[in-house]
Amino acid sequence: MPILRHQIVDLHARAVFPAEVEVERGLIKSIRPLADDEPVDSGHLLPGFVDAHVHIESSMLPPAEFARVAVRHGTVATISDPHEIANVLGEEGLTFMLAEAAKACMPIYFGVPSCVPATEFETSGDRIDAAAVERLLADDRYWYLSEIMNWPGVLEEDPELMAKIAAAKRCGKPIDGHAPGLRGGDLLRYAAAGITTDHECGTIEEAREKANAGMHILIREGSAARNLEAIWPILLEFPHLAMFSTDDAHPDDLLRGHIDRSVARCVAHGVNVFDVLRAACIHPVEHYGLPTGQLRIGDRADFIVVDDLVDFQVQQTWVGGKLVARDGKCLVPADLPPTPNRFRKARFVPSDFSISSGGGTAPVEVLTIIAKDGELITGETTTIIEPRGTSLEPDADDDTLLLAVCNRYQTAPPAVAFIRGFKIRTGAIASSVAHDSHQVIAVGTTRGALCAAVNTVFEARGGLAALGEGQTETLALPIAGLMSDRPAEEVAAAYERLTAMAHHLGSDLRAPFMTLSFMALLVIPSLKLSDLGLFDGGTFQFAAIRTP
């Protein structure tokens, strides 16, 4: 029967006081304030952190291993959308995630994916239709309807999508949003459909407008998309509507920190510590109706001890009355998983990645994607390319590279386009993590390099690869081509080597592989590439590579 004596941070009373917390059978039996002359241990005891929106698959770790890392940083629960693995394996992927989460040292609360596939303009590994969504939402292991990414479908009242939303309403379960840049009347219609959250705000003005529409604003700080510095003032204006999210965090970043780092940064900005901690610890629990404890008598004993209320260095993490992490180390042993997957056998040749010149000799204007560091949103431009024989070739000196998406589920030719922003001078990088259908995506300086990188990923049946200057770095991801079956530290080290290799090849992007993975995410404007072709996320239709 654990008894802890610390400074208690009561987020409901907005008070800090010395107290003795007694835990019995996984619940908080009593909280007794201490007199001035009673001893108290160092550190502050407070409710644990909750990640309000995360795709565990993006950590490249299965749920149980992800949890072993997250608890080191004081996370006691996550709200997780498993749509990455669902787009590869369908309901088989959801079953895998539930089974692995059942072995985890903290609760993982899953939603039912609303976007499998994310759009009809790409090929996914499986489908989850409205009838399946309704059946799954009736299962008490699912807590909400995951992010509604197809906001045009909401505005156009697409029957299949509206049926999914209606099913969530009948079950009384929250509906998550995903609407980057949506403003004005369209935003009001989107929110009025019953969508309650958004984690895609890129500016404080956008966050403010969405909060005024009644939406909960998730302050996202992931590996590629980092919006905290832009929108943290939402905690000053709408503290009751704020939560924290990592969305997509790669393994090396996860080892360095989780929600704890976002909390410390917001407090450093001068935000009231109780408002910050309520956003991190209480609001997700209340919004999703979770059984996670809030440090009250009778609650489940989910809490943490931190050094202070400035840096929030985590000393202890307790989940369900068990000490699961202490001083940066998880106390729960690893339990590595099986490796379900879906990957066809294929081998490409460089000519598969040709872009025809159309037979002419005059310079050609081509539509070109612009990748942006730290953003999921892309730009677009036109590039003038001189034909070389019958094809249009990349120019690494001009940062005009080839981008390809290769179907890993069925036989089909690669989709190929031009891209700027990666600044690779030689070689190529490739990945089977390509949101949201998770085809194999690659960027390269030549057709030959691009082809070699793609073949490396196909041979591994999923993973990441970087090739150049006679050197190859790889990270196998045998679980659906998304996750590793190796320990977190090993995965993070391999990922760091790949990132270093990409930087050595010339890229100055902070997270080149994460950025690459979003070049196929059609629901984020403006220009992306699916396995079916170049796609304009603004008009929600395919675009021609050559400009008129």
C-alpha positions in Angstrom: 0.0 0.0 0.0 2.1 2.9 -1.3 2.2 6.2 0.7 3.8 9.3 -0.8 4.4 12.6 0.8 5.1 15.5 -1.5 3.9 19.0 -2.5 0.6 18.1 -4.1 -0.6 20.1 -7.2 -4.4 20.1 -7.0 -5.5 21.2 -10.5 -9.1 21.5 -9.5 -8.6 23.7 -6.5 -5.6 25.4 -8.3 -3.5 25.0 -5.2 -0.2 23.5 -4.1 0.2 22.1 -0.6 2.1 19.4 1.3 0.1 16.2 1.6 0.2 12.5 2.1 -1.3 10.4 -0.7 -2.2 6.8 0.2 -2.8 4.3 -2.6 -4.7 1.0 -2.1 -5.6 -1.5 -4.8 -4.7 0.9 -7.6 -6.9 3.7 -6.3 -6.2 6.8 -4.3 -7.6 5.9 -0.8 -6.8 9.3 0.9 -5.1 12.7 0.5 -4.2 14.1 3.9 -2.8 17.6 4.1 0.4 17.7 6.2 1.1 20.0 9.1 4.1 22.4 8.8 6.2 20.2 11.1 5.5 16.9 9.2 8.3 15.8 6.8 7.8 15.9 3.1 9.9 14.4 0.3 11.2 16.6 -2.5 9.3 17.1 -5.7 5.8 17.9 -6.7 3.1 15.2 -7.2 0.5 16.0 -9.9 -1.8 14.1 -12.3 0.1 12.5 -15.2 0.3 14.0 -18.7 -2.1 12.8 -21.5 -1.2 13.1 -25.2 -4.5 14.2 -26.7 -3.7 13.1 -30.3 -1.0 10.8 -31.4 -0.4 8.2 -34.1 1.7 5.6 -32.2 2.8 4.1 -35.5 4.7 7.3 -36.3 7.1 6.5 -33.5 8.0 3.3 -35.4 7.4 1.4 -32.2 4.4 -0.9 -31.4 2.1 0.2 -28.6 3.8 -1.6 -25.7 7.2 -0.3 -26.6 5.9 3.2 -27.2 4.4 3.2 -23.7 7.7 2.1 -22.2 9.2 5.3 -23.5 6.3 7.6 -22.9 6.0 6.8 -19.2 9.6 7.9 -18.7 8.4 11.4 -19.5 5.4 11.4 -17.2 2.8 10.4 -19.8 0.1 8.2 -18.2 -2.3 7.9 -21.2 -2.7 8.7 -24.9 -5.6 9.3 -27.2 -4.4 7.4 -30.3 -5.7 7.3 -33.8 -4.6 4.0 -35.4 -5.5 5.0 -38.9 -1.9 4.5 -40.2 -1.9 0.7 -39.6 -5.6 0.6 -40.6 -4.8 2.0 -44.0 -2.4 -0.9 -44.4 -4.1 -3.9 -42.8 -7.7 -2.7 -42.1 -9.4 -4.2 -39.1 -6.6 -6.7 -38.8 -4.4 -3.7 -37.9 -6.8 -2.5 -35.3 -6.9 -5.9 -33.7 -3.1 -5.9 -33.6 -3.0 -2.5 -31.9 -5.6 -3.4 -29.3 -3.7 -6.7 -28.5 -0.4 -4.9 -28.1 -1.9 -2.0 -26.1 -3.3 -4.5 -23.7 0.3 -5.4 -22.8 1.4 -1.8 -22.3 2.4 -0.2 -19.0 -0.1 2.7 -19.5 -3.6 2.9 -21.1 -3.8 3.7 -24.8 -7.3 4.9 -25.8 -8.0 4.2 -29.4 -10.4 5.9 -31.8 -12.1 4.3 -34.8 -10.5 5.6 -37.9 -12.8 7.7 -40.1 -10.4 7.8 -43.1 -9.5 4.4 -44.4 -8.7 5.4 -47.1 -8.1 9.0 -46.4 -9.4 10.0 -49.9 -10.6 8.3 -53.0 -7.5 9.6 -54.9 -5.1 7.0 -53.6 -4.8 3.3 -53.1 -4.9 2.0 -49.5 -4.3 -1.5 -48.3 -7.8 -1.9 -47.0 -11.1 0.0 -46.4 -13.2 0.6 -43.3 -16.7 1.8 -44.4 -19.5 3.4 -42.5 -21.1 0.1 -41.5 -17.8 -1.1 -40.1 -17.3 2.2 -38.3 -20.7 1.9 -36.6 -20.0 -1.6 -35.5 -16.5 -0.7 -34.1 -17.8 2.4 -32.3 -20.2 0.1 -30.4 -17.2 -1.6 -28.9 -16.2 0.0 -25.6 -12.5 -0.4 -26.4 -12.9 2.5 -28.8 -13.5 5.9 -27.3 -14.1 8.3 -30.2 -14.3 8.8 -34.0 -10.8 9.6 -35.2 -9.9 12.7 -37.1 -12.2 13.8 -39.9 -9.6 14.6 -42.5 -11.9 14.8 -45.5 -13.3 18.3 -44.6 -14.6 18.8 -48.2 -16.7 15.7 -47.7 -18.2 17.3 -44.6 -19.0 20.5 -46.4 -20.5 18.6 -49.4 -22.3 16.2 -47.0 -20.8 13.1 -48.5 -23.3 10.3 -47.5 -20.6 7.8 -46.4 -18.7 10.3 -44.3 -21.9 11.7 -42.7 -23.0 8.2 -41.8 -19.8 7.8 -39.9 -20.3 11.0 -38.0 -24.0 10.1 -37.3 -22.8 6.7 -35.9 -20.5 8.5 -33.4 -23.3 10.8 -32.3 -25.6 7.9 -31.7 -22.9 6.3 -29.6 -22.3 9.5 -27.7 -18.6 9.5 -28.6 -16.5 12.6 -29.5 -15.6 13.3 -33.1 -12.0 14.5 -33.8 -11.2 17.0 -36.5 -8.4 17.8 -38.9 -8.9 20.9 -41.0 -5.7 22.8 -41.8 -6.4 26.4 -42.8 -10.1 26.0 -42.7 -11.7 29.4 -41.9 -14.9 31.5 -42.2 -18.2 30.0 -43.1 -16.7 26.7 -44.1 -15.2 26.3 -40.7 -18.5 27.0 -38.9 -20.2 24.4 -41.1 -17.5 21.9 -40.3 -17.7 22.5 -36.5 -21.5 22.4 -36.7 -21.4 18.9 -38.0 -20.3 17.8 -34.5 -16.5 17.9 -34.9 -15.0 18.9 -31.6 -11.2 19.2 -31.9 -8.5 20.4 -34.3 -4.7 19.8 -34.1 -3.8 21.5 -37.4 -3.7 25.2 -36.5 -0.7 26.8 -37.9 -1.3 30.4 -36.7 -2.8 32.0 -33.6 -5.5 33.6 -35.8 -6.6 30.2 -37.1 -6.6 28.7 -33.6 -8.6 31.7 -32.2 -11.2 31.4 -34.9 -11.6 27.6 -34.3 -11.9 28.2 -30.6 -14.5 30.8 -31.2 -16.4 28.1 -33.2 -16.3 25.9 -30.0 -13.5 23.6 -31.0 -10.9 22.3 -28.6 -7.5 23.4 -29.8 -4.6 20.9 -29.6 -1.2 22.5 -29.4 0.8 20.2 -31.6 4.6 19.7 -31.2 5.6 16.6 -33.3 8.7 15.7 -35.3 7.7 17.4 -38.6 4.8 19.7 -37.6 5.7 22.0 -34.8 3.0 24.6 -34.0 3.6 25.4 -30.3 5.6 28.6 -30.8 2.8 29.9 -33.2 -0.2 29.1 -31.1 0.8 28.8 -27.4 -1.1 32.1 -26.7 -4.3 30.2 -27.1 -3.7 29.1 -23.5 -4.1 32.8 -22.5 -7.2 33.4 -24.5 -9.1 30.0 -24.3 -7.4 28.0 -21.6 -10.5 25.8 -21.1 -10.3 24.6 -24.7 -6.6 23.8 -24.9 -4.9 20.4 -24.9 -1.4 19.1 -26.0 -0.6 16.7 -28.8 2.5 15.2 -30.5 0.5 13.8 -33.5 3.6 12.3 -35.2 6.8 11.9 -33.2 9.7 9.9 -34.4 11.6 7.6 -32.0 14.6 9.8 -31.5 12.4 12.8 -30.5 10.2 10.6 -28.3 13.3 9.4 -26.3 14.1 13.1 -25.7 10.7 14.1 -24.5 7.0 14.0 -24.8 4.2 16.2 -23.4 6.5 17.2 -20.5 8.6 19.3 -22.9 5.6 21.2 -24.3 4.4 21.9 -20.7 7.8 23.3 -19.7 8.0 25.6 -22.7 4.5 27.0 -22.2 5.3 27.8 -18.6 8.5 29.4 -19.7 6.4 31.6 -21.9 4.7 32.9 -18.8 1.4 31.0 -19.0 -0.2 30.3 -15.7 1.1 26.9 -14.6 -2.4 25.7 -13.6 -3.8 26.5 -17.0 -0.9 24.7 -18.7 -1.3 21.6 -16.5 -5.0 21.4 -16.8 -4.5 21.4 -20.6 -1.9 18.6 -20.3 -3.6 16.5 -17.6 -7.3 17.2 -17.1 -8.9 18.4 -20.3 -8.2 15.3 -22.4 -9.6 13.1 -19.6 -12.8 15.2 -19.3 -13.3 15.6 -23.1 -13.0 11.9 -23.9 -14.5 10.6 -20.7 -11.4 8.6 -19.7 -11.0 6.7 -16.5 -7.5 8.2 -16.1 -7.1 9.6 -12.5 -7.1 13.3 -11.8 -5.5 13.1 -8.3 -8.7 12.9 -6.3 -9.8 10.5 -3.6 -11.3 7.4 -5.3 -9.6 8.1 -8.6 -7.3 5.6 -10.2 -3.7 6.2 -9.0 -2.3 7.8 -12.2 0.1 10.5 -11.2 3.7 11.7 -11.5 6.4 13.3 -9.3 8.4 16.1 -11.0 11.4 18.0 -9.7 9.7 21.3 -9.9 7.0 23.3 -11.7 9.5 24.9 -14.1 11.5 22.2 -15.9 9.1 19.3 -15.0 11.8 16.7 -14.9 10.0 13.5 -14.1 11.2 11.5 -11.1 8.4 9.0 -10.9 5.4 7.8 -13.0 2.6 5.8 -11.4 -0.1 4.1 -13.5 -2.9 2.3 -11.8 -1.1 2.4 -8.5 2.1 0.9 -9.9 5.4 2.6 -10.2 6.2 2.1 -13.9 9.1 4.6 -14.4 11.7 6.2 -12.2 14.5 8.8 -13.0 14.2 8.3 -16.8 14.0 4.5 -16.8 11.0 2.3 -17.4 10.6 -0.4 -14.8 8.5 -2.6 -17.0 10.3 -5.2 -19.2 10.0 -5.2 -23.0 7.6 -7.5 -24.7 8.3 -7.5 -28.4 5.5 -8.2 -30.9 4.5 -10.3 -33.9 5.0 -8.7 -37.4 1.8 -8.6 -39.5 2.4 -7.0 -42.9 1.1 -6.4 -46.4 3.8 -6.0 -49.1 3.9 -7.3 -52.6 7.2 -8.5 -54.2 8.5 -6.0 -56.8 11.7 -4.9 -58.4 11.9 -1.7 -60.4 14.3 -0.4 -63.1 15.3 3.2 -63.6 13.2 3.6 -66.7 10.1 3.0 -64.5 10.7 6.5 -63.1 10.9 8.4 -66.4 8.8 11.5 -67.0 8.3 11.9 -70.7 9.4 15.1 -72.5 6.5 14.7 -74.9 8.9 14.2 -77.8 9.8 17.9 -78.2 13.1 19.7 -77.8 11.8 23.0 -76.3 12.1 23.7 -72.6 9.0 22.4 -70.7 7.3 24.1 -67.7 6.4 21.5 -65.1 4.4 21.9 -61.9 6.7 21.3 -58.9 6.1 20.6 -55.2 7.9 22.7 -52.7 8.6 20.9 -49.4 8.8 23.2 -46.3 10.8 22.5 -43.2 8.7 21.9 -40.1 5.4 22.0 -42.0 3.0 19.5 -43.5 1.7 22.1 -45.9 3.6 22.3 -49.2 4.0 25.0 -51.8 4.0 24.8 -55.5 5.9 26.4 -58.4 6.7 25.9 -62.0 10.1 24.8 -63.1 11.5 25.1 -66.6 13.3 21.8 -67.6 15.3 21.1 -70.7 14.4 17.8 -72.3 17.2 15.2 -72.4 16.2 12.8 -75.2 12.7 11.6 -74.5 12.6 12.4 -70.8 12.7 15.2 -68.3 15.5 14.7 -65.8 16.1 16.1 -62.3 18.7 18.8 -61.6 20.3 18.4 -58.2 22.3 21.7 -58.6 19.0 23.5 -59.0 17.3 21.5 -56.2 14.9 20.0 -58.7 14.6 16.4 -57.6 12.4 13.4 -58.5 9.7 12.3 -56.2 8.1 8.9 -56.7 5.2 7.0 -55.0 5.2 3.2 -55.7 2.1 1.0 -55.0 3.1 -1.7 -52.5 -0.3 -3.4 -52.5 -0.9 -4.2 -56.2 1.0 -4.1 -59.4 1.0 -0.6 -60.9 3.5 1.9 -62.4 5.1 4.4 -60.1 3.7 8.0 -59.9 6.5 10.5 -60.5 6.8 14.2 -60.1 9.3 17.0 -59.4 10.0 18.5 -56.0 12.1 21.2 -54.4 13.1 21.8 -50.8 15.0 18.6 -50.0 18.3 19.9 -51.4 19.8 16.4 -51.7 22.9 16.7 -53.9 23.5 13.0 -54.5 21.7 9.7 -53.9 18.2 9.2 -52.7 16.1 8.4 -49.6 13.0 6.2 -49.5 10.3 5.1 -47.0 7.3 2.9 -46.6 5.9 5.4 -44.1 3.9 7.7 -46.5 0.8 9.1 -45.0 -1.9 8.0 -45.2 -2.0 5.0 -47.5 1.7 4.1 -46.8 2.9 3.3 -50.3 6.7 3.5 -50.8 7.8 7.1 -51.3 11.2 8.3 -52.4 13.1 11.4 -53.4 16.3 11.2 -55.5 18.8 13.1 -57.6 18.7 10.6 -60.5 16.3 7.9 -61.7 19.0 5.3 -60.9 19.4 6.4 -57.3 15.7 6.7 -56.8 15.2 3.2 -58.2 17.8 1.7 -55.9 16.3 3.3 -52.8 12.8 2.1 -53.7 14.1 -1.5 -54.3 15.9 -1.5 -51.0 12.6 -0.7 -49.2 10.7 -3.4 -51.2 13.3 -6.0 -50.5 13.0 -5.3 -46.7 9.2 -5.5 -47.0 9.0 -2.0 -45.4 11.4 0.4 -43.8 13.5 3.5 -44.4 16.6 3.7 -46.7 19.2 6.3 -47.6 21.7 5.6 -50.4 24.6 7.6 -51.8 28.3 7.8 -52.3 28.7 4.0 -52.0 27.0 3.9 -48.6 23.5 2.6 -47.6 21.7 3.0 -44.3 18.4 1.2 -43.6 15.9 0.6 -40.9 13.6 -2.3 -41.4 9.9 -1.9 -40.3 8.4 -5.4 -40.5 5.2 -4.5 -38.7 2.9 -3.2 -41.5 5.9 -1.4 -43.0 5.4 1.2 -40.2 6.9 -0.2 -37.0 10.0 -2.1 -35.8 10.0 -5.1 -33.6 13.3 -3.9 -32.0 13.8 -2.0 -28.7 13.2 1.8 -28.8 16.8 2.7 -28.3 17.9 0.5 -31.2 15.2 2.0 -33.5 16.1 5.5 -32.5 19.8 5.0 -33.1 19.1 3.6 -36.6 16.7 6.5 -37.3 19.4 9.0 -36.3 21.9 7.3 -38.6 19.4 7.6 -41.4 18.8 11.3 -40.7 22.5 11.9 -40.5 23.0 10.2 -43.8 20.2 12.3 -45.4 22.0 15.4 -44.1 25.3 14.1 -45.5 23.6 13.8 -48.9 22.8 17.5 -48.7 19.4 17.9 -47.2 19.0 20.7 -44.6 15.6 19.6 -43.5 15.5 19.0 -39.7 13.5 15.8 -40.2 13.9 14.7 -43.9 12.2 11.3 -43.5 9.2 12.7 -41.6 8.9 15.5 -44.2 9.1 12.9 -47.0 6.3 10.9 -45.4 3.9 13.8 -45.7 4.5 14.4 -49.4 1.8 11.9 -50.1 -0.7 13.3 -47.6 -3.4 14.5 -49.9 -5.6 16.1 -47.3 -2.9 18.7 -46.5 -2.6 21.4 -49.2 -1.3 22.4 -51.5 0.4 20.0 -53.9 1.1 16.3 -53.1 1.7 13.0 -54.9 -0.3 9.8 -54.5 0.3 6.5 -56.2 -2.3 7.7 -58.8 -0.7 11.0 -59.6 0.0 14.6 -58.7 -2.8 16.0 -56.5 -4.0 19.6 -55.8 -5.1 19.6 -52.2 -6.7 23.1 -52.7 -9.1 22.0 -55.4 -9.2 18.4 -54.3 -8.5 17.0 -57.7 -5.6 15.7 -59.7 -3.2 18.1 -61.4 -1.2 17.8 -64.6 2.6 17.8 -64.3 2.9 20.1 -67.2 1.5 23.6 -66.8 -0.9 24.8 -69.6 
